[in-house]
Amino acid sequence: MTPRYTLILGTRNWSSWSLRPYLALRHIGVTFDEELIPLRRDTTGGEMRRRTPAGRVPVLRIEEMDGTTAVWDSLAICETLAERHPAAGLWPKDAKMRAVARSYAAEIHSGFPDLRDQLSMDFARRLPLPELRETTQAQIARVLAAWSAALAGHGPDGGFLFGCFSIADCMYAPVVSRFLTYGVALSAPVHAYAERMMALPAMQDWGKAAQAEIAAGLA
């Protein structure tokens, strides 16, 4: 039996954590279902607790002959997909490059609280840049420096942070959208990277779904 994947996700316009495994799933080219839990509603908490092990999104449900496995947390889902689909190349083949790419993914996964707070994801909108705290400015500078370093070292090999598209790009995709939403100033190489990310068919489809949510009054 071919595994059946279902991604339980939050409102696309807002759910940065859901975007990450969505991109990984699209990259490996498998068919998967989606179940949406609308965010920022009175029913959201109860719905999440009812349908997800940790009471949060995203969750990847994997149905196989021997039962169903639920994997939660964006990075855990991406790692699971990389393990199950090694031919997709979700991590660089080179061990040293892979170690650095994992560090990039873990850094954004666990850090940058002020960036998240002041520049929350609003994928399909364009909003004014708020007055940024010093800590937020420092975190933005760190992201831009990290992207610039990775692109200078590996970008020519494929245009993404570590050459070919990887989990590192999945993890930073919501930040790309945030920087464009709020008009954060980008250097030419970083701007080109942001454009490549936004041009991905998966990102385009996510944007259309986010726009539909706004039109329907869901975001």
C-alpha positions in Angstrom: 0.0 0.0 0.0 1.3 3.4 -1.0 1.3 5.6 2.1 -1.6 8.1 2.2 -0.5 11.5 3.5 -2.8 14.1 5.0 -1.5 17.5 6.1 -3.6 19.1 8.8 -2.8 22.8 8.6 -4.0 26.2 9.8 -5.3 29.2 7.9 -2.8 29.6 5.0 -2.5 33.3 5.1 -1.3 33.2 8.7 0.1 29.7 9.4 3.9 30.0 8.8 4.4 26.6 10.5 2.0 24.9 8.1 3.7 26.4 5.0 7.0 24.6 5.7 5.9 21.0 5.4 3.5 21.9 2.6 6.5 23.0 0.5 8.4 19.8 1.4 5.4 17.7 0.4 5.1 19.5 -2.9 8.8 19.2 -3.5 8.9 15.4 -3.2 5.9 15.2 -5.6 3.6 13.0 -3.6 -0.2 13.2 -3.6 -1.5 14.4 -0.3 -4.8 15.6 1.2 -5.3 18.7 3.2 -7.5 19.4 6.3 -7.8 23.0 7.3 -8.3 24.2 10.9 -9.2 27.9 10.8 -7.1 30.0 13.1 -8.0 32.9 15.4 -11.5 31.6 16.1 -13.3 30.7 19.3 -13.4 27.1 18.1 -9.7 26.9 17.1 -8.2 25.6 20.3 -10.9 22.9 20.8 -10.6 21.8 17.2 -6.9 21.5 17.4 -7.0 19.5 20.6 -9.6 17.2 19.1 -7.7 16.5 15.8 -4.0 16.8 16.6 -1.8 15.1 19.2 -0.1 18.2 20.5 -3.1 20.5 20.0 -1.2 22.5 17.3 -0.8 22.6 13.6 0.7 21.3 11.4 0.3 17.6 11.7 1.1 15.0 9.0 -1.0 11.9 9.1 0.5 8.9 7.4 -1.8 6.0 6.7 -0.3 2.6 5.9 -1.2 -1.1 5.9 0.1 -1.4 9.5 -1.7 1.6 10.9 -1.6 5.4 11.0 1.2 7.6 12.3 0.8 11.2 13.2 3.9 13.4 13.0 3.6 17.0 14.4 5.9 20.0 14.3 7.1 21.5 11.0 10.8 20.4 11.3 9.9 16.9 12.5 7.5 16.5 9.5 10.2 17.7 7.0 12.8 15.4 8.5 10.3 12.5 8.3 9.7 13.2 4.6 13.4 13.5 3.9 13.9 10.1 5.5 11.0 8.5 3.7 11.9 10.0 0.3 15.7 10.3 0.1 15.6 10.6 -3.7 13.9 14.0 -3.4 17.1 15.5 -1.9 15.5 17.5 0.8 18.9 17.8 2.4 22.2 18.4 0.6 24.2 15.2 -0.3 27.4 16.6 1.1 27.7 15.8 4.8 29.4 19.1 5.8 26.9 21.2 3.7 24.0 19.1 5.2 25.2 19.9 8.7 25.2 23.6 8.0 21.8 23.4 6.3 20.4 21.6 9.4 21.8 24.4 11.6 20.1 27.0 9.4 16.8 25.1 9.7 17.1 24.7 13.5 18.1 28.3 14.0 14.9 29.7 12.5 12.8 26.9 14.1 13.9 27.8 17.6 14.7 31.5 17.4 13.8 35.0 16.2 10.9 35.7 18.6 10.9 39.5 18.0 10.8 39.0 14.2 7.9 36.7 14.6 6.1 39.1 16.9 6.5 42.3 14.9 6.3 40.8 11.4 3.7 38.1 11.7 3.0 36.2 8.5 0.2 37.8 6.4 1.1 36.0 3.2 -1.3 37.6 0.7 -1.2 41.2 2.0 1.2 44.1 1.8 1.4 46.0 5.0 3.5 49.0 6.3 6.7 48.2 8.1 6.1 48.9 11.9 8.6 50.7 14.0 11.0 47.9 14.8 12.6 47.2 18.2 16.3 46.9 18.3 16.1 43.2 18.9 13.9 42.8 15.9 16.3 44.8 13.7 19.1 42.6 15.0 17.2 39.4 14.1 16.4 40.7 10.6 20.0 41.5 10.1 21.0 38.0 11.2 18.6 36.4 8.7 19.8 38.5 5.9 23.5 37.9 6.7 22.8 34.1 6.9 21.0 34.1 3.6 23.8 36.2 2.0 26.5 33.8 3.2 24.6 30.7 2.0 23.8 32.2 -1.4 27.3 33.4 -1.9 28.7 30.0 -1.1 26.1 27.7 -2.7 23.5 29.8 -4.6 25.3 29.6 -7.9 24.8 25.8 -7.8 21.0 26.0 -8.0 19.7 29.3 -6.7 18.7 28.3 -3.3 20.4 28.6 0.1 22.3 25.4 -0.3 22.3 25.0 -4.1 19.2 22.9 -4.7 16.0 23.4 -2.9 16.1 22.0 0.6 14.4 21.9 4.0 16.4 25.0 4.9 14.4 26.9 2.2 11.2 25.3 3.5 11.9 26.6 7.0 12.8 30.2 5.8 9.9 30.4 3.3 7.6 32.2 5.7 10.3 34.7 6.5 10.6 35.4 2.7 6.9 36.2 2.7 7.2 38.3 5.8 9.9 40.5 4.3 7.9 41.0 1.1 4.7 41.7 3.1 6.3 44.5 5.1 8.8 45.8 2.5 12.0 44.9 4.3 15.0 46.2 2.4 16.9 43.4 0.6 20.2 43.3 -1.2 20.1 42.3 -4.8 21.2 38.7 -4.3 18.7 38.2 -1.4 15.9 39.9 -3.4 16.6 37.5 -6.3 16.4 34.6 -3.9 13.1 35.9 -2.5 11.7 36.2 -6.1 12.8 32.6 -6.9 11.1 31.4 -3.7 7.9 33.2 -4.4 7.9 31.9 -8.0 7.8 28.3 -6.9 4.5 26.7 -8.1 3.9 25.6 -4.5 4.3 29.2 -3.2 2.1 30.5 -6.0 -0.6 28.0 -5.1 -0.3 28.8 -1.4 -0.7 32.5 -2.2 -3.8 31.9 -4.3 -5.3 29.9 -1.4 -4.4 32.7 1.1 -6.1 35.2 -1.2 -9.2 33.0 -1.3 -9.3 32.9 2.5 -9.2 36.7 2.6 -11.9 37.0 0.0 -14.0 34.6 2.1 -13.5 36.5 5.3 -11.4 33.7 6.8 -8.2 35.7 7.2 
